[in-house]
C-alpha cells in the first residue's frame, strides 16, 4: 500500500487554523454598527433594523466555532501531517474565511432564496473539506498517535456527513420554499449531540 511521507508535526498548521478562524469571526462583527447623530426615534429604528444582522452574526459564530472546535478535535491525536492533509486544511480555511460574505447576504437579503442557498452551500463546502480531512486521517494510522482510536474519526466523520447532507439538501430547498428552508438546519442539533458524545467517549478510551 502506498504510504505518504509525513511533512512534520501539525503545530504550525494548527496555529494558522486558529488565526484564520479568529479573523473570520472578527470580520463578522465589522458590519454591526449604528449610524451617529440619530434622534431617539431613528436610534430605536436603527436598533430594530440591526436585529437581522445580529441573528446572522450569531449563526455564523456558532458555525465557525463548531468547525474550529471540530478541527482541533481532529488533530488531537495526530502526530504528523503530509501534503494532502495540509492541502485539505488550507482548502477548509479558505472556505471558513469566505463565510462572512454569505453571512452578509443573509443579513441584508435574508428574504431572498438565493442568499439562503449560497449560505447553505458555503457551510456544506466547509463541512465537506473537514469530512475529506477526516477520511484521509482515518486511513493513515502512521500520521496518528499509536493509541489514537480509529472509531473516533469514523464517528466524527458521520457527524460531518450529517452536516453536509442537511446543508446540501437545503440548497435546492431554499430555492423552492425560500428562507423557511433554514428551519431544517435545526435537525442537526440532536444528531450532532448524540454523535459528539459517542465520538468523545471513543476518543477518551
C-alpha angles and dihedrals in degrees: 000000000000112000122201120229113244115237095201142281119329097238098107092042091052090050089053091048092051090051095049094048090047092051092047091053090046091052090056092064096049092081093056108098144127120217118248126241098040124148119231095271094047091045093055091046090051090052091052091049088053093062096086089051091051091048093051090045092052092047094052093044088056091047095048094042091050093051092044091052090046091050091053090048091052091056098041091100099027113113101175137024131205134202096275093049090051092048093050091047092052090048091053092047090052090054092045090053089052095055095090088068098059087039088060090049092053093047095046100032104020091144092061114093090214091061092055091044092051092048092049091048091052093051091045090052091050090050092047092054090052091045090053089049092052091048092053094047093046090059096044108065091169088071093052131070118272092251098039107125117228089211091070091056092048094050092048088048089057089050091053093043090056090051093049093046094051094048094043091052091048092059096072089030091059090052089052104042103014128223092349086082088077090073088069089067090071091070086076095069099075093038094049092045093054095043092044092055092049092047091049092049091050092049092051094053 
